[in-house]
Amino acid sequence: MKLDSRTTRQNKALFLFHEMVATEMKNQWITLDKLILEVQPVPTKDNVHLVFKAILEKMHHKNSTTKMTREEMNNVLDVHLDALSRTWVQIPFPDESKRTLLEFYH
């Protein structure tokens, strides 16, 4: 059985709904942490990246990592690593020497 893709109308309705939810949450001063606690999403590379982008947007008013400078990346990374450490995740950011060493041995 082939499943049909969603329609353009359904897609527009979904994004309108998300916009309405976001607006209402802002109006009630509800932050996403409340929603995340309810949903408890499994961490993936993509949603961890979304958190990084959210920090970038809050700190530097940029919505794309391709638009950030080296200094902005360091600033955002400091905040991101600090937040991660408070969740007991302590993974050092890979630097060039470590990457070179890993490439050498693999």
Secondary structure as the mmCIF struct_conf table of DSSP 4:
data_model
#
loop_
_struct_conf.conf_type_id
_struct_conf.id
_struct_conf.beg_label_comp_id
_struct_conf.beg_label_asym_id
_struct_conf.beg_label_seq_id
_struct_conf.end_label_comp_id
_struct_conf.end_label_asym_id
_struct_conf.end_label_seq_id
HELX_LH_PP_P HELX_LH_PP_P1 LYS A 2 THR A 7
HELX_RH_AL_P HELX_RH_AL_P1 THR A 8 ASN A 27
TURN_TY1_P TURN_TY1_P1 GLN A 28 TRP A 29
HELX_RH_AL_P HELX_RH_AL_P2 LEU A 32 VAL A 39
HELX_LH_PP_P HELX_LH_PP_P2 PRO A 41 PRO A 43
HELX_RH_AL_P HELX_RH_AL_P3 LYS A 45 HIS A 60
BEND BEND1 ASN A 63 ASN A 63
HELX_RH_3T_P HELX_RH_3T_P1 THR A 65 LYS A 67
HELX_RH_AL_P HELX_RH_AL_P4 ARG A 70 SER A 85
TURN_TY1_P TURN_TY1_P2 ARG A 86 TRP A 88
HELX_LH_PP_P HELX_LH_PP_P3 PRO A 92 PRO A 94
HELX_RH_AL_P HELX_RH_AL_P5 GLU A 96 TYR A 105
#
